[in-house]
Amino acid sequence: MSDTKTSPQPADAAEPDVERLSTAPEENDAVPAGIGAFGWLRWFWRQLTSMRVALLLLFLLSLAAIPGSLVPQNTNAFKVAEWKNAHKGLAPLYEKLQLFDVYSSVWFSAIYILLFVSLAGCILPRTWQFVGVLRAQPPAAPRNLTRMPVYAAWHTDADPEQVNAAADRLLRKRRFRVAADPGSVAAEKGYLREVGNLLFHFALFALLTGFAWASLASGSGTKIVLEGQGYSNTTTQLDDFTGSRFYGVDDLDAFGFKLDGFTAGYQTSGPAAGTAKEFIANVRYWDGADSGKQKNARIEVNHPLEVGGSKVFLTAHGFAPVVTVRNAEDEIVYRGPTVFLPQDSNVTSPGVIKVNDYGTGPDGQKTQLAFKGFFLPTAAADFTGTGPISTFPAAADPRLVLNVYAGDLRTDSGLPQNVYELDDKAMTQLKVNDAPATAILKVGEGWKLPDGYGSITFDGYQQWANFTVSHRPGNVVALLGAVTAILGLIGSLFVQRRRIWVRAVAAPDGRTLVEVAGLGRSESARTAEELAEIAVELQDDAPAADTPPAADTPPGSGTPADDAPAAADSPAAAVPTAPETKE
């Protein structure tokens, strides 16, 4: 990518390197004509590696990422299915446009690869040119220093060689790169500007590499774990799993953990009442296949557990009501916790309890039961107009609100089902007096089901935590690239590349003419200020003469009079207040 170059007032044609302070290749927009296929390829390569095309590709990449944020991706198949059911007309078009797989789509990959090539084509030649600049000496002083944007001159009685030697020491003290020539001193400073530019480009390349590595060799899955239960990192125990080209089910890290307890704290008063203060999952984990060597750990929001090459994030929590279901013969046909998923910030949690092994119903036919309802950690006093809702996320006054269904759950049909939803196409809702049978249960209360279907008892509840197990090997590279890019950008913006020349020559009147000139990489008053400081400090070794030279005396030996500056009694008087910089 090429940068804008600074070109001050035209210098001599024989001194082009004096004014070029950038190692960026020059851009040429001229379209080749009559140069054949190779010429067109060369022109296309120059356009691809130019700054404007790279910026355009970055802009296109940011635009291309927008659909990935707005449209659910196939990494979450459940949300994609919901979106397709809600937008059946648009779903086929979105599939053709690969909007459900944005980051692996052909068009997104094309932009990504072109940006990679553009960066590589910029970095390599620019680095080579910069290495050449570092190995070279600062360019010698131009013949006519008066044409530089900032300039100062004065006469002194000091010896020219002593003045040049003093200038050499002064510039080195200011950490310039200095090259001494007969009669003049050339110095250059501000290489960190180009280092920052190159660092930014390398960091951007590393950032894209990290993202590409993560997309090709990463995977993630989720798992809901009840208090007291454990988890082993295998696909059979994950609720869902999304892999990549180089990371599949056989590449999962071997580890596991047991959820000993979950703690949730909430603000109890004020305008932020109900806001979470802490979510802490206390676990015991093991690394490898041996579960006998366990370690204690706490998993909190934004503080994952790192095991091997994977991270375990705490992403959600909720409640699982514990119930006991008995059939008409008072036999226990179902007992245990069932996960209910929260739908709002107060953890109002709808859910379904499916009793597949109910057995024979009151009519003598084999049947199944299902309970559909809500778990309310802190139930509202009245549901009129709102339906069952919770008023606080903690379990201060829990209630279980249920409706009951009987029939065929269709779990043996071979079709996949969502365990958190009820397929009631072959189910009949039980009623009392032609109204749906409903029960609102406290902990310890039971409900005798209508039509002799037995009973259900609300025994209590357990907390659960949802964990996301993520393996993303490119995240560290991407993070380092982002931090390095910021550092490089700071260097390229706040460091100025500049050159200073000092020339001391004997004048015909026997005194010494001292000329100081500067050239900045970009338009900035700092060059003039720095030149003034150098000129003033140089006065210690080359004080200005008290008497100016005669008007008809040429100011410099061997220098054409029309190119010489007007004589100045002090260096500050000859320094422009604003540098004259053209781009």
C-alpha positions in Angstrom: 0.0 0.0 0.0 1.5 3.4 -0.9 1.4 6.5 1.3 1.0 10.1 0.2 4.4 11.5 -0.5 5.6 15.0 0.6 7.0 17.2 -2.1 8.1 20.6 -1.1 9.2 23.3 -3.5 10.9 21.7 -6.6 14.5 20.8 -6.0 17.2 20.2 -8.5 16.5 17.3 -10.9 19.7 15.6 -9.9 18.5 15.4 -6.2 15.3 13.3 -6.3 16.2 11.2 -3.3 16.5 14.2 -1.0 12.7 14.9 -1.0 11.5 11.3 -1.0 11.0 10.3 2.7 8.7 7.3 2.1 9.6 3.8 1.2 6.1 3.2 -0.1 5.9 2.3 -3.8 4.5 5.0 -6.1 1.0 4.4 -7.5 0.4 4.6 -11.2 -3.2 4.8 -12.3 -2.4 4.9 -16.0 -4.1 2.0 -17.8 -1.6 0.1 -20.0 -2.3 0.1 -23.6 -0.9 -2.4 -26.2 1.4 -4.2 -23.7 -0.1 -7.6 -23.8 -1.3 -10.0 -21.2 1.8 -9.8 -19.0 1.4 -6.0 -18.9 -2.2 -6.2 -17.9 -1.3 -8.7 -15.2 1.4 -6.4 -13.9 -1.0 -3.4 -13.9 -3.7 -5.5 -12.1 -1.1 -6.5 -9.5 -0.2 -2.9 -8.9 -3.8 -2.0 -8.4 -4.4 -4.9 -6.0 -1.5 -3.9 -3.8 -2.4 -0.2 -3.7 -3.7 1.4 -0.6 -7.1 2.4 -2.1 -7.8 -1.2 -3.1 -6.7 -2.6 0.3 -9.0 0.0 2.1 -11.8 -1.0 -0.3 -11.3 -4.7 0.6 -11.3 -3.9 4.3 -14.5 -1.9 3.9 -16.1 -4.8 1.9 -15.0 -7.3 4.6 -16.7 -5.2 7.3 -19.8 -5.0 5.2 -19.7 -8.7 4.5 -19.6 -9.5 8.2 -22.9 -7.7 8.8 -25.1 -10.5 7.6 -23.2 -12.9 9.9 -24.4 -10.8 12.9 -28.0 -10.2 11.7 -28.8 -13.7 10.3 -28.5 -16.8 12.5 -25.6 -19.0 11.4 -25.6 -22.8 11.1 -23.3 -22.9 14.2 -26.6 -22.6 16.0 -28.9 -25.0 14.1 -31.8 -24.4 16.5 -32.0 -20.7 15.8 -31.5 -21.2 12.1 -34.5 -23.6 12.1 -36.6 -21.1 14.0 -35.7 -18.3 11.6 -36.5 -20.5 8.6 -39.9 -21.4 10.0 -40.6 -17.7 10.6 -39.4 -16.6 7.1 -40.3 -19.4 4.8 -40.3 -17.2 1.7 -36.8 -15.8 2.3 -35.2 -19.0 3.5 -34.5 -20.5 0.0 -32.9 -17.2 -1.2 -30.8 -16.9 1.9 -29.6 -20.5 1.4 -28.5 -19.7 -2.2 -26.7 -16.6 -1.0 -25.0 -18.7 1.8 -26.2 -16.2 4.4 -26.5 -19.0 7.0 -22.8 -19.7 6.5 -21.4 -16.2 5.9 -17.9 -16.8 7.2 -17.4 -19.9 5.1 -19.2 -18.6 2.0 -17.5 -18.2 -1.4 -17.9 -14.5 -1.6 -16.6 -13.8 2.0 -13.7 -16.1 1.4 -12.9 -14.3 -1.9 -12.7 -10.9 -0.2 -10.6 -12.4 2.6 -8.1 -14.0 0.2 -7.8 -10.9 -1.9 -7.1 -8.9 1.2 -4.4 -11.4 2.2 -2.8 -11.1 -1.2 -3.0 -7.3 -1.2 -1.3 -7.1 2.2 1.4 -9.6 1.2 2.1 -7.8 -2.0 2.5 -4.5 0.0 4.5 -5.8 2.9 7.3 -7.7 1.1 8.5 -5.0 -1.3 8.0 -2.2 1.2 10.1 -4.1 3.8 12.8 -4.6 1.3 12.9 -1.0 0.4 13.0 0.1 4.0 15.9 -2.3 4.7 17.7 -0.5 1.8 17.0 2.9 3.4 18.4 1.7 6.8 21.6 0.5 5.2 22.1 3.7 3.2 23.6 6.9 4.5 21.4 10.1 4.9 21.5 11.9 1.5 24.0 14.7 1.1 23.0 18.3 1.4 21.4 19.7 -1.8 23.3 22.4 -3.6 20.6 25.0 -2.8 19.5 24.7 0.7 17.3 27.8 0.3 14.7 25.7 -1.5 14.0 23.6 1.6 10.7 24.3 3.4 12.5 25.5 6.6 15.8 27.3 6.5 18.2 29.5 8.6 21.5 31.1 7.9 24.0 33.4 9.7 27.6 34.4 9.5 30.2 33.5 12.2 33.9 34.0 12.8 34.3 30.3 13.7 36.2 28.0 11.5 34.0 26.0 9.0 35.5 22.7 10.0 34.9 23.4 13.7 31.3 24.4 12.9 30.6 21.2 10.9 32.2 19.1 13.7 30.0 20.8 16.3 26.9 20.2 14.1 27.9 16.5 13.8 28.1 16.2 17.6 24.9 18.1 18.2 22.9 16.0 15.8 24.2 12.8 17.1 23.3 13.9 20.6 19.8 14.4 19.4 19.9 10.8 18.1 19.9 11.6 14.4 21.6 9.3 11.9 24.5 11.5 10.7 26.7 11.4 7.6 29.5 14.0 7.3 30.5 15.2 3.9 33.2 17.8 3.0 31.8 21.1 4.0 28.4 19.8 5.3 26.6 17.4 7.6 23.5 15.4 6.7 21.2 13.9 9.4 18.0 12.0 9.3 15.5 10.9 12.1 12.1 9.4 12.5 12.5 5.9 11.1 10.0 4.7 13.6 7.3 6.2 11.4 8.0 3.7 8.7 8.6 1.0 11.3 5.1 1.8 12.6 3.6 1.6 9.1 5.2 -1.8 8.5 4.3 -3.0 12.0 0.7 -2.1 11.3 0.7 -4.0 8.1 2.3 -7.1 9.6 -0.1 -6.9 12.5 -3.1 -6.7 10.2 -1.7 -9.7 8.3 -1.3 -11.6 11.6 -4.8 -10.6 12.7 -6.3 -12.0 9.5 -4.1 -15.1 9.8 -5.4 -15.6 13.4 -9.0 -15.3 12.3 -8.4 -17.7 9.4 -6.7 -20.2 11.7 -9.5 -20.0 14.2 -12.2 -20.6 11.5 -10.3 -23.6 10.1 -9.2 -25.3 13.3 -11.8 -24.4 15.9 -14.9 -26.0 17.4 -17.4 -25.4 20.2 -20.2 -27.1 22.0 -22.6 -26.4 24.8 -23.7 -28.5 27.8 -26.3 -27.9 30.5 -25.0 -29.4 33.8 -27.2 -29.8 36.9 -25.7 -29.3 40.4 -24.1 -32.5 41.5 -23.7 -33.9 38.0 -20.6 -34.2 35.9 -19.5 -33.7 32.3 -16.9 -35.5 30.1 -15.7 -33.7 27.0 -17.1 -36.1 24.4 -19.7 -35.5 21.6 -22.1 -37.9 23.2 -22.4 -35.7 26.3 -22.5 -32.3 24.4 -26.0 -30.9 23.7 -24.6 -29.6 20.4 -21.3 -29.4 18.7 -19.9 -27.3 15.8 -16.6 -28.3 14.3 -14.5 -27.0 11.4 -12.4 -28.4 8.6 -9.5 -29.3 10.8 -11.2 -29.9 14.1 -13.8 -32.6 14.5 -15.3 -34.9 17.0 -12.1 -37.0 17.2 -10.0 -33.9 18.2 -11.8 -33.0 21.4 -9.5 -32.4 24.3 -9.7 -35.1 27.0 -11.0 -33.6 30.3 -14.1 -33.4 32.4 -15.5 -31.7 35.5 -18.3 -32.0 38.1 -20.5 -29.1 39.1 -20.5 -29.1 42.9 -22.6 -26.0 43.3 -23.8 -22.8 41.7 -24.1 -19.4 43.3 -26.1 -16.5 41.9 -26.3 -13.1 43.6 -28.7 -10.2 42.6 -29.3 -6.6 43.5 -32.2 -6.6 45.9 -33.2 -2.9 46.0 -33.0 0.3 44.0 -33.5 0.9 40.3 -31.1 -2.0 39.5 -33.1 -4.5 41.5 -32.8 -8.0 39.9 -29.5 -7.2 38.2 -27.0 -10.0 38.6 -24.0 -9.3 40.9 -22.3 -12.6 40.6 -22.5 -16.0 38.8 -20.1 -18.6 40.2 -19.9 -22.2 39.3 -17.7 -24.3 41.7 -16.3 -27.3 39.9 -13.8 -30.1 40.3 -12.1 -30.9 37.0 -9.6 -33.3 35.7 -7.2 -33.0 32.7 -6.9 -36.2 30.6 -8.6 -39.5 30.9 -7.9 -40.1 34.6 -10.7 -38.6 36.6 -9.1 -39.6 39.8 -6.8 -36.5 39.8 -9.2 -33.6 40.3 -8.6 -30.0 41.0 -11.0 -27.3 42.4 -11.8 -24.3 40.3 -14.3 -21.5 40.0 -15.9 -20.6 36.6 -17.3 -17.1 36.4 -18.6 -14.9 33.6 -15.6 -13.8 31.5 -13.3 -15.9 33.6 -13.4 -19.3 31.9 -11.7 -22.5 33.0 -8.7 -23.4 30.7 -8.0 -27.1 30.3 -5.6 -28.2 27.7 -6.4 -26.3 24.5 -10.0 -25.6 25.4 -11.8 -23.0 27.5 -15.0 -23.6 29.4 -17.2 -20.5 29.6 -20.2 -20.0 31.9 -22.9 -18.7 29.6 -26.3 -19.1 31.4 -28.0 -20.6 34.4 -31.6 -21.6 35.4 -33.7 -24.0 37.4 -34.8 -27.6 37.0 -37.9 -28.5 39.0 -37.8 -32.0 40.6 -41.1 -33.9 40.3 -42.4 -37.4 41.0 -45.2 -38.8 38.7 -47.3 -41.7 39.7 -49.8 -43.6 37.5 -53.3 -44.8 38.3 -51.9 -47.7 40.3 -49.8 -45.3 42.4 -46.6 -46.6 40.8 -43.7 -44.2 40.3 -43.3 -43.8 36.5 -41.1 -40.6 36.5 -38.9 -39.0 39.1 -36.1 -36.4 38.8 -35.2 -32.9 37.7 -36.2 -31.5 34.3 -34.4 -28.5 32.9 -36.7 -25.4 32.2 -35.1 -22.7 30.1 -35.5 -19.0 31.2 -37.1 -16.6 28.8 -36.6 -13.2 30.6 -34.3 -11.5 33.1 -36.5 -12.6 36.0 -35.9 -16.3 35.0 -39.6 -17.0 34.0 -38.8 -20.5 32.7 -41.1 -22.5 30.4 -40.5 -26.2 30.0 -41.9 -29.6 29.3 -41.8 -32.8 31.4 -42.2 -35.9 29.2 -43.2 -39.2 30.7 -42.5 -41.7 28.0 -42.9 -44.8 30.3 -46.2 -44.0 31.8 -47.7 -47.4 30.8 -51.4 -48.2 30.6 -53.9 -45.4 31.0 -57.3 -45.5 32.8 -58.9 -46.7 29.5 -56.6 -49.7 29.4 -54.6 -48.4 26.4 -50.9 -47.7 26.4 -50.4 -44.0 26.7 -47.8 -41.3 27.5 -48.0 -38.1 29.6 -46.6 -34.7 29.2 -46.6 -31.7 31.5 -46.2 -28.2 30.0 -45.8 -25.1 32.1 -43.6 -22.7 33.9 -41.2 -22.7 36.8 -41.3 -19.3 38.6 -38.5 -18.6 41.0 -40.5 -15.8 42.6 -44.0 -16.1 41.4 -46.2 -13.0 41.0 -49.2 -12.7 43.4 -51.6 -12.5 40.5 -51.3 -13.8 36.9 -54.3 -11.9 35.6 -53.5 -10.2 32.4 -49.9 -11.3 32.4 -50.0 -15.1 32.6 -47.5 -16.9 34.8 -44.5 -14.7 35.4 -41.6 -14.4 37.9 -40.9 -11.0 39.6 -37.3 -11.7 40.7 -34.6 -14.1 39.4 -33.7 -15.7 42.7 -35.8 -18.5 44.2 -37.6 -16.5 46.9 -41.1 -18.0 46.4 -40.9 -20.7 43.8 -44.0 -22.0 42.0 -44.6 -24.7 39.4 -47.5 -24.0 37.0 -48.5 -27.1 34.9 -51.0 -28.3 32.3 -51.2 -32.0 31.5 -51.5 -33.9 28.2 -52.1 -37.5 27.4 -51.5 -39.5 24.2 -48.5 -40.2 22.0 -45.4 -38.1 22.3 -44.2 -39.5 18.9 -40.7 -40.1 20.3 -40.6 -43.5 18.5 -41.3 -42.0 15.1 -37.6 -41.6 14.3 -38.0 -37.8 13.8 -35.8 -35.5 15.9 -37.5 -33.6 18.6 -36.6 -30.6 20.7 -36.5 -31.8 24.3 -37.7 -28.4 25.5 -40.8 -28.3 23.3 -43.9 -30.4 23.2 -45.1 -32.0 20.0 -48.9 -32.2 20.8 -50.2 -33.3 17.4 -51.0 -36.7 18.9 -51.7 -35.5 22.4 -54.9 -34.4 24.2 -55.0 -31.8 26.8 -56.8 -33.0 29.9 -59.6 -30.7 31.1 -61.8 -30.1 34.2 -65.3 -28.7 33.5 -64.4 -28.1 29.9 -61.4 -25.9 30.9 -57.8 -26.9 30.6 -56.6 -28.6 33.8 -54.1 -26.4 35.5 -52.2 -26.6 38.8 -50.0 -24.0 40.7 -47.8 -26.0 43.0 -45.5 -25.0 45.9 -42.6 -27.1 46.9 -43.9 -30.3 48.6 -47.4 -30.0 47.1 -49.0 -32.6 44.9 -51.8 -32.6 42.2 -54.2 -35.4 41.5 -54.6 -35.6 37.8 -58.0 -35.5 36.2 -59.7 -38.6 34.6 -57.7 -41.0 36.9 -54.3 -40.5 35.4 -52.5 -40.6 38.7 -50.7 -37.7 40.4 -47.6 -35.4 40.3 -45.7 -34.0 43.2 -43.4 -30.9 43.2 -40.5 -32.2 45.3 -38.2 -29.2 44.9 -35.7 -27.8 42.4 -32.1 -27.8 41.4 -30.0 -25.1 39.7 -28.2 -25.8 36.4 -25.5 -24.0 34.6 -24.9 -23.8 30.9 -21.3 -24.1 29.7 -19.8 -23.5 26.3 -16.6 -25.5 25.6 -14.6 -23.6 23.0 -11.4 -24.6 21.2 -10.0 -21.6 19.2 -6.3 -21.8 18.6 -6.0 -18.6 16.6 -7.3 -16.2 19.3 -3.9 -15.5 20.8 -2.5 -14.6 17.3 -5.5 -12.4 16.6 -5.2 -10.6 19.9 -1.4 -10.0 19.5 -2.1 -8.8 16.0 -4.7 -6.3 17.2 -2.5 -4.9 20.0 0.5 -4.7 17.7 -1.6 -2.9 15.0 -2.5 -0.2 17.5 1.1 0.3 18.5 2.2 0.5 14.9 -0.6 3.0 14.1 0.5 5.1 17.1 4.1 5.2 15.7 3.0 6.0 12.2 0.8 8.9 13.3 2.9 10.5 16.0 6.5 10.0 14.7 7.6 12.4 11.9 10.3 11.5 9.4 12.6 14.5 8.9 16.0 15.5 7.5 18.4 18.2 8.7 21.4 19.6 6.8 24.1 21.9 8.1 26.6 23.5 5.8 29.5 25.8 6.9 31.7 27.3 4.2 34.1 30.1 4.1 32.8 33.3 2.6 34.9 35.8 0.5 35.0 38.3 3.4 36.9 35.8 5.6 34.0 34.8 7.8 32.0 31.5 7.7 28.5 31.2 6.3 26.4 28.7 8.3 23.3 27.3 6.6 20.7 25.0 8.3 17.8 23.5 6.4 15.1 20.9 7.2 12.6 18.8 5.4 9.7 17.0 7.0 7.9 13.9 5.9 4.6 15.7 6.3 3.3 19.2 6.9 4.1 20.0 10.5 5.4 23.0 12.5 7.6 20.6 14.5 10.3 20.6 11.8 10.6 24.4 12.0 10.7 24.3 15.8 13.4 21.6 15.8 15.5 23.4 13.2 15.3 26.6 15.3 16.4 24.7 18.4 19.3 23.2 16.6 20.3 26.5 15.2 20.2 28.2 18.6 22.3 25.3 20.2 24.8 25.5 17.4 25.4 29.2 18.3 27.4 28.0 21.3 30.1 26.9 18.8 29.3 29.2 15.9 28.1 32.5 17.4 26.6 34.9 14.9 28.9 37.8 13.8 28.1 41.2 15.1 28.6 43.0 11.8 26.6 41.8 8.7 28.5 41.4 5.5 28.6 44.2 2.9 25.6 44.3 0.6 27.7 43.7 -2.5 29.5 40.7 -0.9 28.3 37.3 -2.0 27.2 35.3 1.1 28.9 32.0 0.1 32.0 31.0 -1.7 31.4 29.4 -5.0 27.6 29.7 -4.6 25.6 31.7 -7.2 24.3 34.9 -5.7 20.7 34.5 -7.0 20.4 31.1 -5.1 21.8 32.5 -1.8 19.4 33.6 1.0 19.3 37.0 2.4 21.7 37.4 5.2 20.3 36.9 8.7 21.8 38.2 11.9 20.2 35.4 14.0 19.1 31.9 13.0 15.6 32.3 14.4 14.9 35.2 12.1 15.3 33.0 9.0 13.1 30.2 10.1 9.6 30.3 8.5 6.8 30.3 11.1 4.9 27.8 9.0 6.7 25.2 6.9 6.0 25.4 3.2 4.9 21.9 2.3 3.2 20.7 -0.8 1.6 17.3 -1.4 
